[in-house]
Amino acid sequence: MADDLDRMFEEAERKGQETLSTEPRARDARYDPRSGRVRVELDNGCVFAFPARRAQGLEDASDADLAAVEILGLGYGLRFPALDVDLAVAGLLAGLFGTKAWMDRQRAAQAGRGRPVLKAEVARRNGRKGGRPRKVGMVGGES
């Protein structure tokens, strides 16, 4: 029993060390109010930025709330204390600004805003003809 526990501990320690050496971690994070972006410097020297108000929970944040960004623990996350929002560095690097459900809603809202050129042209042509054609007959075969 003690041997199993020792092996499990050693395996966990090995995985932890591996994660520390391979996963991206934040060394510094700052909000730039001019650009509206959070700039993150990683421990490997890379730098990236993301539009702060595109992230879940930060949509309506004030500049002061965004400027209070903190690095969580070993650098795997960013925390916005006044907003009670935590974001994963690896997720941000992958372009994930929130949960899957939240991201799906954002994509659907964005898609609904667009009006394809072809659809607009068809609507104009139908308008010149007097609008949408009337349906002939009723459902079920009665006229």
N, C-alpha and C positions, 0 to 999 in steps of 0.2 A: 504494500500500500504506500509506504514512504517512498519507495523507488519510483512508483508511478507518478507521485506528486512531484518528485524531483525532476523527472523527465518532462512533465508538463510545464514546470516552471522554466526549465532550460529552453524548451521550444518557444514559449511565450517571449522569453528574453531575446532569443535569436530573431524572432519575427519583429519584435520591437526595434531592434538595432537595424534590421533590414529596412523597415519603414522609415526610420530616421535618416537613413542614407539615400533613399530613393524618392520619397514623396516631397513635392514642393512645399516649402514652408516660408511664411512671411517673416521678413526681418524688420520691415518698416512699412507703414501705411499712412497716407495723408490724403485729405480731401482738398481738391483745388476748386474753389467756388467759381473761378472764371470759366473753366471748362465744364464744371459739373461732374467731374470724374474723381474716382478714388484711385490713387496711384499706389501700387504695391511693389515693393522691392523684395525679391526672394533671396533666400540664403545662398543660392547658386550664382547670384549676380544679375540674374534676369530681372526685368522690370515690365510690369503690365499695368494697364489702367482700364477701368470699366465705368460706364455711365451710371452714377450712383442711383438715380431715381428710376432706373430700369430694373432694379433688384427688388424682390419681394420684401415688403415692409418699409422700404425707403422711398416709396413713390411720392409721399407728401411731406417728407422730412425737411426741416429747416437747414440752412447752411451750418448753423451752430451745432445741431444734432449730428450732422455728417462729419463735421470737423473733429468731433470727439471720438473718432474711430480708434479702437484698441486692437492689439493682437492677442488672440486667445492662446493660452498655454504655450506650447512649443512652436506656434506659428502656423498651425493647421487651419485656423479660422480667424475671422474678423468679427469684432463685436461693436455694436452701436448701443451703448448702455442706456441712453435716454429713451431709445425706441424699443429696447428689449429684443434686438434683432441680431442673430448670429449667422454668418455666411461662411461656407467652406471654401478655402483657397483653391483646392483642386476643382471644385465645382465651377467657381468663377473662371478659372483658366479654361475650362471646357465650354464656357458660354452658358452655363446653367445659373440663372439668376433667381431661382426659387424652386419650389417643389414641382413635381411633374404636373400635377393638376393645375397649379398656378400658371406654369409655362404654357400648358395647353390652352388655358383661357386667354392668355396674352396673344398667342398665335391666332386663335379664332377671332379675337377682336380686331387684330391687324388685318386679317384676311377679309373680314366683313367691311372694312373701310374702303377697300379698293373697288374700282369699277372697271372691269376689263374693257379695252377699246372696242372689241367686237360686240359686246353686250350693249355698249352705248350707241354704236352705229345701228344695230338692229332696232333699238328703241326709237331712234330718230326716224328711221324708215317707216316704222309702224305709225309713228305720230303723223307723218306726212300723209299716210293712207287713212287717217281718221282714228287712229288708236288701235288697241288690241281687237282682233277679230272676234265677233260674237260667236258663241258656241251654237252649233246647229243641233237641235234635238236635246232631249234630256237623258240623263243616265237611266239605264234600264230599258231603253228602246222606245219610250213614248215620245211623241212629238207635240 
